Amino acid sequence: MYAIEFEADIKGEFIRLPQFEKLKNRHVKVIVLTEESPEELQGEKAPAPPRRPAKVPPMHFKGDVIDTVPGSDWDLA
């Protein structure tokens, strides 16, 4: 088993993984630990507002996307 341990201050919803290239396209289990219990954390701040979906940039295609694959690749029979 291979493990990477690191500490981070979470400022947003994304965490940058060190040595990401070694983990790319692999199944991993992510465990988040904090020193405070959830009960202690609730007393510190007001509840966070509901989360919105991430903003995804629009996709743009240049040219004919279907034409980029040879016609023989479409013959599935």
N, CA, C and O atoms as a Tripos MOL2 file, in Angstrom:
@<TRIPOS>MOLECULE
protein
  308   307    77     0     0
PROTEIN
NO_CHARGES

@<TRIPOS>ATOM
      1 N           0.8420   -1.1750    0.0000 N.3       1 MET1
      2 CA          0.0000    0.0000    0.0000 C.3       1 MET1
      3 C           0.8880    1.2390    0.0000 C.2       1 MET1
      4 O           1.9400    1.2630    0.6380 O.2       1 MET1
      5 N           0.4520    2.2630   -0.7230 N.am      2 TYR2
      6 CA          1.2020    3.5090   -0.8530 C.3       2 TYR2
      7 C           0.3930    4.6320   -0.2180 C.2       2 TYR2
      8 O          -0.8110    4.7290   -0.4580 O.2       2 TYR2
      9 N           1.0180    5.4720    0.5770 N.am      3 ALA3
     10 CA          0.2870    6.5480    1.2410 C.3       3 ALA3
     11 C           1.0470    7.8580    1.1290 C.2       3 ALA3
     12 O           2.2780    7.8830    1.1480 O.2       3 ALA3
     13 N           0.3030    8.9380    1.0130 N.am      4 ILE4
     14 CA          0.8660   10.2900    1.0540 C.3       4 ILE4
     15 C           0.1800   11.0000    2.2070 C.2       4 ILE4
     16 O          -1.0490   11.0710    2.2550 O.2       4 ILE4
     17 N           0.9490   11.5160    3.1150 N.am      5 GLU5
     18 CA          0.3770   12.2530    4.2380 C.3       5 GLU5
     19 C           0.8190   13.6950    4.1240 C.2       5 GLU5
     20 O           1.9970   13.9690    3.8950 O.2       5 GLU5
     21 N          -0.1180   14.6230    4.2830 N.am      6 PHE6
     22 CA          0.2180   16.0370    4.2470 C.3       6 PHE6
     23 C          -0.8130   16.7980    5.0570 C.2       6 PHE6
     24 O          -1.9090   16.2960    5.3100 O.2       6 PHE6
     25 N          -0.4670   17.9970    5.4580 N.am      7 GLU7
     26 CA         -1.3970   18.8520    6.1800 C.3       7 GLU7
     27 C          -1.6970   20.0580    5.3160 C.2       7 GLU7
     28 O          -0.8440   20.5140    4.5550 O.2       7 GLU7
     29 N          -2.9180   20.5770    5.4340 N.am      8 ALA8
     30 CA         -3.3100   21.7260    4.6230 C.3       8 ALA8
     31 C          -4.2960   22.5810    5.3960 C.2       8 ALA8
     32 O          -5.0840   22.0710    6.1930 O.2       8 ALA8
     33 N          -4.2490   23.8830    5.1580 N.am      9 ASP9
     34 CA         -5.2690   24.7960    5.6560 C.3       9 ASP9
     35 C          -6.3110   24.9110    4.5550 C.2       9 ASP9
     36 O          -6.0060   25.3650    3.4530 O.2       9 ASP9
     37 N          -7.5270   24.5040    4.8480 N.am     10 ILE10
     38 CA         -8.5720   24.4970    3.8300 C.3      10 ILE10
     39 C          -9.1700   25.8940    3.7370 C.2      10 ILE10
     40 O          -9.7350   26.4100    4.7020 O.2      10 ILE10
     41 N          -9.0370   26.4960    2.5620 N.am     11 LYS11
     42 CA         -9.5540   27.8390    2.3120 C.3      11 LYS11
     43 C         -10.7810   27.7980    1.4120 C.2      11 LYS11
     44 O         -11.5510   28.7570    1.3780 O.2      11 LYS11
     45 N         -10.9730   26.7210    0.6940 N.am     12 GLY12
     46 CA        -12.0980   26.5840   -0.2160 C.3      12 GLY12
     47 C         -12.4790   25.1180   -0.3030 C.2      12 GLY12
     48 O         -12.0710   24.3100    0.5310 O.2      12 GLY12
     49 N         -13.2700   24.7760   -1.3230 N.am     13 GLU13
     50 CA        -13.7580   23.4060   -1.4210 C.3      13 GLU13
     51 C         -12.7800   22.4570   -2.1050 C.2      13 GLU13
     52 O         -13.0390   21.2540   -2.1510 O.2      13 GLU13
     53 N         -11.6790   22.9480   -2.6300 N.am     14 PHE14
     54 CA        -10.7240   22.1050   -3.3360 C.3      14 PHE14
     55 C          -9.4190   22.0120   -2.5520 C.2      14 PHE14
     56 O          -8.9730   22.9910   -1.9540 O.2      14 PHE14
     57 N          -8.8200   20.8400   -2.5600 N.am     15 ILE15
     58 CA         -7.5290   20.6070   -1.9040 C.3      15 ILE15
     59 C          -6.5540   20.1360   -2.9760 C.2      15 ILE15
     60 O          -6.8430   19.1920   -3.7110 O.2      15 ILE15
     61 N          -5.4110   20.7850   -3.0650 N.am     16 ARG16
     62 CA         -4.3870   20.3810   -4.0280 C.3      16 ARG16
     63 C          -3.6090   19.2070   -3.4480 C.2      16 ARG16
     64 O          -3.0950   19.2740   -2.3310 O.2      16 ARG16
     65 N          -3.5300   18.1230   -4.2300 N.am     17 LEU17
     66 CA         -2.8380   16.9210   -3.7700 C.3      17 LEU17
     67 C          -1.3740   16.9670   -4.1850 C.2      17 LEU17
     68 O          -1.0720   17.1340   -5.3670 O.2      17 LEU17
     69 N          -0.4580   16.8200   -3.2250 N.am     18 PRO18
     70 CA          0.9380   16.7240   -3.6130 C.3      18 PRO18
     71 C           1.1770   15.4010   -4.3370 C.2      18 PRO18
     72 O           0.5250   14.4010   -4.0390 O.2      18 PRO18
     73 N           2.0920   15.3970   -5.2660 N.am     19 GLN19
     74 CA          2.4430   14.2050   -6.0450 C.3      19 GLN19
     75 C           1.2170   13.6250   -6.7480 C.2      19 GLN19
     76 O           1.0420   12.4070   -6.8030 O.2      19 GLN19
     77 N           0.3740   14.5030   -7.2820 N.am     20 PHE20
     78 CA         -0.8580   14.0930   -7.9560 C.3      20 PHE20
     79 C          -0.5990   13.1110   -9.0910 C.2      20 PHE20
     80 O          -1.3980   12.2020   -9.3120 O.2      20 PHE20
     81 N           0.4920   13.2780   -9.8030 N.am     21 GLU21
     82 CA          0.7810   12.4370  -10.9650 C.3      21 GLU21
     83 C           0.8590   10.9570  -10.5850 C.2      21 GLU21
     84 O           0.4780   10.0960  -11.3770 O.2      21 GLU21
     85 N           1.3470   10.6580   -9.3870 N.am     22 LYS22
     86 CA          1.4620    9.2650   -8.9510 C.3      22 LYS22
     87 C           0.0890    8.6480   -8.6650 C.2      22 LYS22
     88 O          -0.0560    7.4250   -8.6770 O.2      22 LYS22
     89 N          -0.9190    9.4930   -8.4070 N.am     23 LEU23
     90 CA         -2.2420    8.9980   -8.0500 C.3      23 LEU23
     91 C          -3.2290    9.0540   -9.2070 C.2      23 LEU23
     92 O          -4.3160    8.4830   -9.1170 O.2      23 LEU23
     93 N          -2.8740    9.7240  -10.2780 N.am     24 LYS24
     94 CA         -3.7980    9.9280  -11.3910 C.3      24 LYS24
     95 C          -4.2530    8.5880  -11.9770 C.2      24 LYS24
     96 O          -3.4550    7.6690  -12.1630 O.2      24 LYS24
     97 N          -5.5520    8.5030  -12.2610 N.am     25 ASN25
     98 CA         -6.1850    7.3140  -12.8400 C.3      25 ASN25
     99 C          -6.0890    6.0900  -11.9280 C.2      25 ASN25
    100 O          -6.0160    4.9600  -12.4110 O.2      25 ASN25
    101 N          -6.0890    6.3120  -10.6230 N.am     26 ARG26
    102 CA         -6.0670    5.2160   -9.6550 C.3      26 ARG26
    103 C          -7.2220    5.3880   -8.6780 C.2      26 ARG26
    104 O          -7.7050    6.4990   -8.4620 O.2      26 ARG26
    105 N          -7.6540    4.2880   -8.0960 N.am     27 HIS27
    106 CA         -8.6870    4.3350   -7.0620 C.3      27 HIS27
    107 C          -7.9990    4.6690   -5.7380 C.2      27 HIS27
    108 O          -7.0250    4.0170   -5.3610 O.2      27 HIS27
    109 N          -8.5070    5.6890   -5.0300 N.am     28 VAL28
    110 CA         -7.9270    6.0760   -3.7420 C.3      28 VAL28
    111 C          -9.0340    6.2490   -2.7150 C.2      28 VAL28
    112 O         -10.2010    6.4190   -3.0680 O.2      28 VAL28
    113 N          -8.6630    6.2060   -1.4550 N.am     29 LYS29
    114 CA         -9.5780    6.5250   -0.3640 C.3      29 LYS29
    115 C          -9.0330    7.7820    0.3030 C.2      29 LYS29
    116 O          -7.8610    7.8360    0.6750 O.2      29 LYS29
    117 N          -9.8750    8.7790    0.4510 N.am     30 VAL30
    118 CA         -9.4630   10.0420    1.0520 C.3      30 VAL30
    119 C         -10.0400   10.1170    2.4560 C.2      30 VAL30
    120 O         -11.2380    9.9130    2.6530 O.2      30 VAL30
    121 N          -9.1890   10.4100    3.4330 N.am     31 ILE31
    122 CA         -9.6000   10.5290    4.8240 C.3      31 ILE31
    123 C          -9.2330   11.9270    5.2960 C.2      31 ILE31
    124 O          -8.0800   12.3410    5.1720 O.2      31 ILE31
    125 N         -10.2050   12.6600    5.8360 N.am     32 VAL32
    126 CA         -9.9590   14.0100    6.3370 C.3      32 VAL32
    127 C         -10.0420   13.9730    7.8540 C.2      32 VAL32
    128 O         -11.0440   13.5300    8.4150 O.2      32 VAL32
    129 N          -9.0030   14.4340    8.5080 N.am     33 LEU33
    130 CA         -8.9500   14.4600    9.9710 C.3      33 LEU33
    131 C          -8.8150   15.8980   10.4470 C.2      33 LEU33
    132 O          -8.1600   16.7120    9.7960 O.2      33 LEU33
    133 N          -9.4290   16.2120   11.5730 N.am     34 THR34
    134 CA         -9.2530   17.5040   12.2140 C.3      34 THR34
    135 C          -9.1210   17.2680   13.7120 C.2      34 THR34
    136 O          -9.6210   16.2730   14.2380 O.2      34 THR34
    137 N          -8.4540   18.1740   14.3870 N.am     35 GLU35
    138 CA         -8.2380   17.9880   15.8170 C.3      35 GLU35
    139 C          -9.5040   18.2640   16.6270 C.2      35 GLU35
    140 O          -9.6700   17.7080   17.7120 O.2      35 GLU35
    141 N         -10.3990   19.1160   16.1170 N.am     36 GLU36
    142 CA        -11.6240   19.4360   16.8340 C.3      36 GLU36
    143 C         -12.7280   18.4570   16.4350 C.2      36 GLU36
    144 O         -12.7520   17.9570   15.3100 O.2      36 GLU36
    145 N         -13.6370   18.1940   17.3690 N.am     37 SER37
    146 CA        -14.7890   17.3560   17.0520 C.3      37 SER37
    147 C         -15.8190   18.2070   16.3030 C.2      37 SER37
    148 O         -15.7710   19.4340   16.3770 O.2      37 SER37
    149 N         -16.7490   17.5680   15.5840 N.am     38 PRO38
    150 CA        -17.7790   18.3430   14.8850 C.3      38 PRO38
    151 C         -18.5970   19.2290   15.8350 C.2      38 PRO38
    152 O         -19.0140   20.3200   15.4480 O.2      38 PRO38
    153 N         -18.8270   18.7780   17.0600 N.am     39 GLU39
    154 CA        -19.5740   19.5830   18.0250 C.3      39 GLU39
    155 C         -18.8090   20.8530   18.3720 C.2      39 GLU39
    156 O         -19.4170   21.9160   18.5020 O.2      39 GLU39
    157 N         -17.4930   20.7670   18.5240 N.am     40 GLU40
    158 CA        -16.6880   21.9510   18.8280 C.3      40 GLU40
    159 C         -16.6800   22.9220   17.6580 C.2      40 GLU40
    160 O         -16.6900   24.1360   17.8570 O.2      40 GLU40
    161 N         -16.6610   22.3980   16.4500 N.am     41 LEU41
    162 CA        -16.6300   23.2560   15.2700 C.3      41 LEU41
    163 C         -17.9520   23.9940   15.0820 C.2      41 LEU41
    164 O         -17.9440   25.1360   14.6220 O.2      41 LEU41
    165 N         -19.0780   23.3860   15.4180 N.am     42 GLN42
    166 CA        -20.3740   24.0270   15.2430 C.3      42 GLN42
    167 C         -20.5210   25.2600   16.1230 C.2      42 GLN42
    168 O         -21.1850   26.2170   15.7260 O.2      42 GLN42
    169 N         -19.9300   25.2620   17.2850 N.am     43 GLY43
    170 CA        -20.0630   26.3980   18.1880 C.3      43 GLY43
    171 C         -19.2450   27.6090   17.7710 C.2      43 GLY43
    172 O         -19.4940   28.7080   18.2660 O.2      43 GLY43
    173 N         -18.2790   27.4450   16.8790 N.am     44 GLU44
    174 CA        -17.3800   28.5420   16.5080 C.3      44 GLU44
    175 C         -18.0130   29.5450   15.5530 C.2      44 GLU44
    176 O         -17.8430   30.7510   15.7320 O.2      44 GLU44
    177 N         -18.7420   29.0730   14.5400 N.am     45 LYS45
    178 CA        -19.2240   29.9500   13.4810 C.3      45 LYS45
    179 C         -20.6860   29.6580   13.1790 C.2      45 LYS45
    180 O         -21.2250   28.6120   13.5400 O.2      45 LYS45
    181 N         -21.3020   30.6130   12.5100 N.am     46 ALA46
    182 CA        -22.6610   30.3940   12.0200 C.3      46 ALA46
    183 C         -22.6050   29.3570   10.9090 C.2      46 ALA46
    184 O         -21.5720   29.2220   10.2530 O.2      46 ALA46
    185 N         -23.6830   28.6250   10.6810 N.am     47 PRO47
    186 CA        -23.6660   27.6070    9.6260 C.3      47 PRO47
    187 C         -23.3780   28.2360    8.2590 C.2      47 PRO47
    188 O         -23.7910   29.3590    7.9690 O.2      47 PRO47
    189 N         -22.6770   27.4970    7.4540 N.am     48 ALA48
    190 CA        -22.3290   27.9740    6.1120 C.3      48 ALA48
    191 C         -23.5750   28.0030    5.2380 C.2      48 ALA48
    192 O         -24.4810   27.1900    5.4190 O.2      48 ALA48
    193 N         -23.6250   28.9460    4.2820 N.am     49 PRO49
    194 CA        -24.7710   28.9700    3.3680 C.3      49 PRO49
    195 C         -24.7720   27.7220    2.4990 C.2      49 PRO49
    196 O         -23.7280   27.0930    2.3270 O.2      49 PRO49
    197 N         -25.9270   27.3520    1.9480 N.am     50 PRO50
    198 CA        -25.9750   26.1640    1.0920 C.3      50 PRO50
    199 C         -25.0160   26.2980   -0.0890 C.2      50 PRO50
    200 O         -24.8370   27.3840   -0.6410 O.2      50 PRO50
    201 N         -24.4130   25.1930   -0.4600 N.am     51 ARG51
    202 CA        -23.4350   25.2040   -1.5490 C.3      51 ARG51
    203 C         -24.1400   25.2240   -2.8910 C.2      51 ARG51
    204 O         -25.2120   24.6420   -3.0580 O.2      51 ARG51
    205 N         -23.5230   25.8990   -3.8410 N.am     52 ARG52
    206 CA        -24.0020   25.9100   -5.2170 C.3      52 ARG52
    207 C         -23.1140   24.9940   -6.0330 C.2      52 ARG52
    208 O         -21.9710   24.7450   -5.6460 O.2      52 ARG52
    209 N         -23.6080   24.4850   -7.1530 N.am     53 PRO53
    210 CA        -22.7490   23.6660   -8.0140 C.3      53 PRO53
    211 C         -21.5450   24.4750   -8.4990 C.2      53 PRO53
    212 O         -21.6120   25.6970   -8.6300 O.2      53 PRO53
    213 N         -20.4590   23.7770   -8.7580 N.am     54 ALA54
    214 CA        -19.2500   24.4350   -9.2560 C.3      54 ALA54
    215 C         -19.5270   25.0730  -10.6180 C.2      54 ALA54
    216 O         -20.3190   24.5580  -11.4060 O.2      54 ALA54
    217 N         -18.8710   26.1870  -10.8780 N.am     55 LYS55
    218 CA        -19.0150   26.8420  -12.1750 C.3      55 LYS55
    219 C         -18.0860   26.1530  -13.1700 C.2      55 LYS55
    220 O         -16.8750   26.0780  -12.9610 O.2      55 LYS55
    221 N         -18.6610   25.6650  -14.2280 N.am     56 VAL56
    222 CA        -17.9030   24.9630  -15.2550 C.3      56 VAL56
    223 C         -17.8460   25.8510  -16.4900 C.2      56 VAL56
    224 O         -18.8820   26.3320  -16.9500 O.2      56 VAL56
    225 N         -16.6580   26.0740  -17.0290 N.am     57 PRO57
    226 CA        -16.5880   26.9300  -18.2150 C.3      57 PRO57
    227 C         -17.3190   26.2930  -19.3910 C.2      57 PRO57
    228 O         -17.3510   25.0680  -19.5110 O.2      57 PRO57
    229 N         -17.9030   27.1100  -20.2530 N.am     58 PRO58
    230 CA        -18.6190   26.5550  -21.4080 C.3      58 PRO58
    231 C         -17.6670   25.8360  -22.3550 C.2      58 PRO58
    232 O         -16.4930   26.1900  -22.4640 O.2      58 PRO58
    233 N         -18.1970   24.8120  -23.0420 N.am     59 MET59
    234 CA        -17.3960   24.0570  -24.0010 C.3      59 MET59
    235 C         -17.6340   24.6200  -25.3920 C.2      59 MET59
    236 O         -18.7640   24.9350  -25.7630 O.2      59 MET59
    237 N         -16.5610   24.7410  -26.1530 N.am     60 HIS60
    238 CA        -16.6570   25.2170  -27.5270 C.3      60 HIS60
    239 C         -15.9780   24.2120  -28.4320 C.2      60 HIS60
    240 O         -14.8590   23.7800  -28.1550 O.2      60 HIS60
    241 N         -16.6420   23.8380  -29.5070 N.am     61 PHE61
    242 CA        -16.0710   22.9170  -30.4780 C.3      61 PHE61
    243 C         -15.7070   23.6870  -31.7340 C.2      61 PHE61
    244 O         -16.4680   24.5340  -32.2020 O.2      61 PHE61
    245 N         -14.5470   23.3860  -32.2670 N.am     62 LYS62
    246 CA        -14.1070   24.0250  -33.5100 C.3      62 LYS62
    247 C         -14.1710   23.0000  -34.6260 C.2      62 LYS62
    248 O         -13.5780   21.9260  -34.5290 O.2      62 LYS62
    249 N         -14.8790   23.3280  -35.6680 N.am     63 GLY63
    250 CA        -14.9770   22.4190  -36.7940 C.3      63 GLY63
    251 C         -16.0210   21.3530  -36.5670 C.2      63 GLY63
    252 O         -16.8120   21.4310  -35.6260 O.2      63 GLY63
    253 N         -16.0210   20.3530  -37.4350 N.am     64 ASP64
    254 CA        -16.9820   19.2560  -37.3720 C.3      64 ASP64
    255 C         -16.4150   18.1450  -36.4900 C.2      64 ASP64
    256 O         -15.4750   17.4550  -36.8840 O.2      64 ASP64
    257 N         -16.9780   17.9750  -35.3130 N.am     65 VAL65
    258 CA        -16.4660   16.9990  -34.3530 C.3      65 VAL65
    259 C         -16.6330   15.5810  -34.8930 C.2      65 VAL65
    260 O         -15.7380   14.7540  -34.7200 O.2      65 VAL65
    261 N         -17.7380   15.2850  -35.5320 N.am     66 ILE66
    262 CA        -18.0000   13.9460  -36.0590 C.3      66 ILE66
    263 C         -16.9980   13.5950  -37.1510 C.2      66 ILE66
    264 O         -16.6390   12.4280  -37.3060 O.2      66 ILE66
    265 N         -16.5520   14.5660  -37.8920 N.am     67 ASP67
    266 CA        -15.6550   14.3240  -39.0160 C.3      67 ASP67
    267 C         -14.2300   13.9820  -38.5720 C.2      67 ASP67
    268 O         -13.4030   13.6310  -39.4140 O.2      67 ASP67
    269 N         -13.9230   14.0730  -37.2900 N.am     68 THR68
    270 CA        -12.5620   13.8080  -36.8290 C.3      68 THR68
    271 C         -12.2520   12.3270  -36.6950 C.2      68 THR68
    272 O         -11.0950   11.9620  -36.4820 O.2      68 THR68
    273 N         -13.2650   11.4540  -36.8170 N.am     69 VAL69
    274 CA        -13.0810   10.0110  -36.6940 C.3      69 VAL69
    275 C         -13.3810    9.3850  -38.0460 C.2      69 VAL69
    276 O         -14.3650    9.7590  -38.6830 O.2      69 VAL69
    277 N         -12.5580    8.4400  -38.5050 N.am     70 PRO70
    278 CA        -12.8370    7.7880  -39.7860 C.3      70 PRO70
    279 C         -14.1950    7.1100  -39.7770 C.2      70 PRO70
    280 O         -14.6290    6.6150  -38.7380 O.2      70 PRO70
    281 N         -14.8670    7.0790  -40.9100 N.am     71 GLY71
    282 CA        -16.1880    6.4790  -41.0200 C.3      71 GLY71
    283 C         -16.1970    5.0140  -40.6190 C.2      71 GLY71
    284 O         -17.1980    4.5270  -40.0930 O.2      71 GLY71
    285 N         -15.0980    4.3000  -40.8580 N.am     72 SER72
    286 CA        -15.0570    2.8790  -40.4950 C.3      72 SER72
    287 C         -15.1900    2.6500  -38.9930 C.2      72 SER72
    288 O         -15.6410    1.5830  -38.5760 O.2      72 SER72
    289 N         -14.8090    3.6240  -38.1730 N.am     73 ASP73
    290 CA        -14.9360    3.4920  -36.7190 C.3      73 ASP73
    291 C         -16.3820    3.5460  -36.2560 C.2      73 ASP73
    292 O         -16.6830    3.1220  -35.1400 O.2      73 ASP73
    293 N         -17.2910    4.0620  -37.0910 N.am     74 TRP74
    294 CA        -18.7010    4.1460  -36.7360 C.3      74 TRP74
    295 C         -19.4480    2.8440  -37.0520 C.2      74 TRP74
    296 O         -20.5840    2.6780  -36.6080 O.2      74 TRP74
    297 N         -18.8490    1.9270  -37.7980 N.am     75 ASP75
    298 CA        -19.4930    0.6670  -38.1380 C.3      75 ASP75
    299 C         -19.3620   -0.2920  -36.9500 C.2      75 ASP75
    300 O         -18.3210   -0.9220  -36.7690 O.2      75 ASP75
    301 N         -20.3970   -0.3960  -36.1620 N.am     76 LEU76
    302 CA        -20.3580   -1.2320  -34.9580 C.3      76 LEU76
    303 C         -20.8560   -2.6450  -35.1920 C.2      76 LEU76
    304 O         -20.7290   -3.4970  -34.3120 O.2      76 LEU76
    305 N         -21.4210   -2.9100  -36.3610 N.am     77 ALA77
    306 CA        -21.9870   -4.2520  -36.6380 C.3      77 ALA77
    307 C         -20.9170   -5.2340  -36.9990 C.2      77 ALA77
    308 O         -21.2120   -6.4000  -37.2610 O.2      77 ALA77
@<TRIPOS>BOND
     1     1     2 1
     2     2     3 1
     3     3     4 2
     4     3     5 am
     5     5     6 1
     6     6     7 1
     7     7     8 2
     8     7     9 am
     9     9    10 1
    10    10    11 1
    11    11    12 2
    12    11    13 am
    13    13    14 1
    14    14    15 1
    15    15    16 2
    16    15    17 am
    17    17    18 1
    18    18    19 1
    19    19    20 2
    20    19    21 am
    21    21    22 1
    22    22    23 1
    23    23    24 2
    24    23    25 am
    25    25    26 1
    26    26    27 1
    27    27    28 2
    28    27    29 am
    29    29    30 1
    30    30    31 1
    31    31    32 2
    32    31    33 am
    33    33    34 1
    34    34    35 1
    35    35    36 2
    36    35    37 am
    37    37    38 1
    38    38    39 1
    39    39    40 2
    40    39    41 am
    41    41    42 1
    42    42    43 1
    43    43    44 2
    44    43    45 am
    45    45    46 1
    46    46    47 1
    47    47    48 2
    48    47    49 am
    49    49    50 1
    50    50    51 1
    51    51    52 2
    52    51    53 am
    53    53    54 1
    54    54    55 1
    55    55    56 2
    56    55    57 am
    57    57    58 1
    58    58    59 1
    59    59    60 2
    60    59    61 am
    61    61    62 1
    62    62    63 1
    63    63    64 2
    64    63    65 am
    65    65    66 1
    66    66    67 1
    67    67    68 2
    68    67    69 am
    69    69    70 1
    70    70    71 1
    71    71    72 2
    72    71    73 am
    73    73    74 1
    74    74    75 1
    75    75    76 2
    76    75    77 am
    77    77    78 1
    78    78    79 1
    79    79    80 2
    80    79    81 am
    81    81    82 1
    82    82    83 1
    83    83    84 2
    84    83    85 am
    85    85    86 1
    86    86    87 1
    87    87    88 2
    88    87    89 am
    89    89    90 1
    90    90    91 1
    91    91    92 2
    92    91    93 am
    93    93    94 1
    94    94    95 1
    95    95    96 2
    96    95    97 am
    97    97    98 1
    98    98    99 1
    99    99   100 2
   100    99   101 am
   101   101   102 1
   102   102   103 1
   103   103   104 2
   104   103   105 am
   105   105   106 1
   106   106   107 1
   107   107   108 2
   108   107   109 am
   109   109   110 1
   110   110   111 1
   111   111   112 2
   112   111   113 am
   113   113   114 1
   114   114   115 1
   115   115   116 2
   116   115   117 am
   117   117   118 1
   118   118   119 1
   119   119   120 2
   120   119   121 am
   121   121   122 1
   122   122   123 1
   123   123   124 2
   124   123   125 am
   125   125   126 1
   126   126   127 1
   127   127   128 2
   128   127   129 am
   129   129   130 1
   130   130   131 1
   131   131   132 2
   132   131   133 am
   133   133   134 1
   134   134   135 1
   135   135   136 2
   136   135   137 am
   137   137   138 1
   138   138   139 1
   139   139   140 2
   140   139   141 am
   141   141   142 1
   142   142   143 1
   143   143   144 2
   144   143   145 am
   145   145   146 1
   146   146   147 1
   147   147   148 2
   148   147   149 am
   149   149   150 1
   150   150   151 1
   151   151   152 2
   152   151   153 am
   153   153   154 1
   154   154   155 1
   155   155   156 2
   156   155   157 am
   157   157   158 1
   158   158   159 1
   159   159   160 2
   160   159   161 am
   161   161   162 1
   162   162   163 1
   163   163   164 2
   164   163   165 am
   165   165   166 1
   166   166   167 1
   167   167   168 2
   168   167   169 am
   169   169   170 1
   170   170   171 1
   171   171   172 2
   172   171   173 am
   173   173   174 1
   174   174   175 1
   175   175   176 2
   176   175   177 am
   177   177   178 1
   178   178   179 1
   179   179   180 2
   180   179   181 am
   181   181   182 1
   182   182   183 1
   183   183   184 2
   184   183   185 am
   185   185   186 1
   186   186   187 1
   187   187   188 2
   188   187   189 am
   189   189   190 1
   190   190   191 1
   191   191   192 2
   192   191   193 am
   193   193   194 1
   194   194   195 1
   195   195   196 2
   196   195   197 am
   197   197   198 1
   198   198   199 1
   199   199   200 2
   200   199   201 am
   201   201   202 1
   202   202   203 1
   203   203   204 2
   204   203   205 am
   205   205   206 1
   206   206   207 1
   207   207   208 2
   208   207   209 am
   209   209   210 1
   210   210   211 1
   211   211   212 2
   212   211   213 am
   213   213   214 1
   214   214   215 1
   215   215   216 2
   216   215   217 am
   217   217   218 1
   218   218   219 1
   219   219   220 2
   220   219   221 am
   221   221   222 1
   222   222   223 1
   223   223   224 2
   224   223   225 am
   225   225   226 1
   226   226   227 1
   227   227   228 2
   228   227   229 am
   229   229   230 1
   230   230   231 1
   231   231   232 2
   232   231   233 am
   233   233   234 1
   234   234   235 1
   235   235   236 2
   236   235   237 am
   237   237   238 1
   238   238   239 1
   239   239   240 2
   240   239   241 am
   241   241   242 1
   242   242   243 1
   243   243   244 2
   244   243   245 am
   245   245   246 1
   246   246   247 1
   247   247   248 2
   248   247   249 am
   249   249   250 1
   250   250   251 1
   251   251   252 2
   252   251   253 am
   253   253   254 1
   254   254   255 1
   255   255   256 2
   256   255   257 am
   257   257   258 1
   258   258   259 1
   259   259   260 2
   260   259   261 am
   261   261   262 1
   262   262   263 1
   263   263   264 2
   264   263   265 am
   265   265   266 1
   266   266   267 1
   267   267   268 2
   268   267   269 am
   269   269   270 1
   270   270   271 1
   271   271   272 2
   272   271   273 am
   273   273   274 1
   274   274   275 1
   275   275   276 2
   276   275   277 am
   277   277   278 1
   278   278   279 1
   279   279   280 2
   280   279   281 am
   281   281   282 1
   282   282   283 1
   283   283   284 2
   284   283   285 am
   285   285   286 1
   286   286   287 1
   287   287   288 2
   288   287   289 am
   289   289   290 1
   290   290   291 1
   291   291   292 2
   292   291   293 am
   293   293   294 1
   294   294   295 1
   295   295   296 2
   296   295   297 am
   297   297   298 1
   298   298   299 1
   299   299   300 2
   300   299   301 am
   301   301   302 1
   302   302   303 1
   303   303   304 2
   304   303   305 am
   305   305   306 1
   306   306   307 1
   307   307   308 2
@<TRIPOS>SUBSTRUCTURE
     1 MET1         2 RESIDUE 1 A MET
     2 TYR2         6 RESIDUE 1 A TYR
     3 ALA3        10 RESIDUE 1 A ALA
     4 ILE4        14 RESIDUE 1 A ILE
     5 GLU5        18 RESIDUE 1 A GLU
     6 PHE6        22 RESIDUE 1 A PHE
     7 GLU7        26 RESIDUE 1 A GLU
     8 ALA8        30 RESIDUE 1 A ALA
     9 ASP9        34 RESIDUE 1 A ASP
    10 ILE10       38 RESIDUE 1 A ILE
    11 LYS11       42 RESIDUE 1 A LYS
    12 GLY12       46 RESIDUE 1 A GLY
    13 GLU13       50 RESIDUE 1 A GLU
    14 PHE14       54 RESIDUE 1 A PHE
    15 ILE15       58 RESIDUE 1 A ILE
    16 ARG16       62 RESIDUE 1 A ARG
    17 LEU17       66 RESIDUE 1 A LEU
    18 PRO18       70 RESIDUE 1 A PRO
    19 GLN19       74 RESIDUE 1 A GLN
    20 PHE20       78 RESIDUE 1 A PHE
    21 GLU21       82 RESIDUE 1 A GLU
    22 LYS22       86 RESIDUE 1 A LYS
    23 LEU23       90 RESIDUE 1 A LEU
    24 LYS24       94 RESIDUE 1 A LYS
    25 ASN25       98 RESIDUE 1 A ASN
    26 ARG26      102 RESIDUE 1 A ARG
    27 HIS27      106 RESIDUE 1 A HIS
    28 VAL28      110 RESIDUE 1 A VAL
    29 LYS29      114 RESIDUE 1 A LYS
    30 VAL30      118 RESIDUE 1 A VAL
    31 ILE31      122 RESIDUE 1 A ILE
    32 VAL32      126 RESIDUE 1 A VAL
    33 LEU33      130 RESIDUE 1 A LEU
    34 THR34      134 RESIDUE 1 A THR
    35 GLU35      138 RESIDUE 1 A GLU
    36 GLU36      142 RESIDUE 1 A GLU
    37 SER37      146 RESIDUE 1 A SER
    38 PRO38      150 RESIDUE 1 A PRO
    39 GLU39      154 RESIDUE 1 A GLU
    40 GLU40      158 RESIDUE 1 A GLU
    41 LEU41      162 RESIDUE 1 A LEU
    42 GLN42      166 RESIDUE 1 A GLN
    43 GLY43      170 RESIDUE 1 A GLY
    44 GLU44      174 RESIDUE 1 A GLU
    45 LYS45      178 RESIDUE 1 A LYS
    46 ALA46      182 RESIDUE 1 A ALA
    47 PRO47      186 RESIDUE 1 A PRO
    48 ALA48      190 RESIDUE 1 A ALA
    49 PRO49      194 RESIDUE 1 A PRO
    50 PRO50      198 RESIDUE 1 A PRO
    51 ARG51      202 RESIDUE 1 A ARG
    52 ARG52      206 RESIDUE 1 A ARG
    53 PRO53      210 RESIDUE 1 A PRO
    54 ALA54      214 RESIDUE 1 A ALA
    55 LYS55      218 RESIDUE 1 A LYS
    56 VAL56      222 RESIDUE 1 A VAL
    57 PRO57      226 RESIDUE 1 A PRO
    58 PRO58      230 RESIDUE 1 A PRO
    59 MET59      234 RESIDUE 1 A MET
    60 HIS60      238 RESIDUE 1 A HIS
    61 PHE61      242 RESIDUE 1 A PHE
    62 LYS62      246 RESIDUE 1 A LYS
    63 GLY63      250 RESIDUE 1 A GLY
    64 ASP64      254 RESIDUE 1 A ASP
    65 VAL65      258 RESIDUE 1 A VAL
    66 ILE66      262 RESIDUE 1 A ILE
    67 ASP67      266 RESIDUE 1 A ASP
    68 THR68      270 RESIDUE 1 A THR
    69 VAL69      274 RESIDUE 1 A VAL
    70 PRO70      278 RESIDUE 1 A PRO
    71 GLY71      282 RESIDUE 1 A GLY
    72 SER72      286 RESIDUE 1 A SER
    73 ASP73      290 RESIDUE 1 A ASP
    74 TRP74      294 RESIDUE 1 A TRP
    75 ASP75      298 RESIDUE 1 A ASP
    76 LEU76      302 RESIDUE 1 A LEU
    77 ALA77      306 RESIDUE 1 A ALA
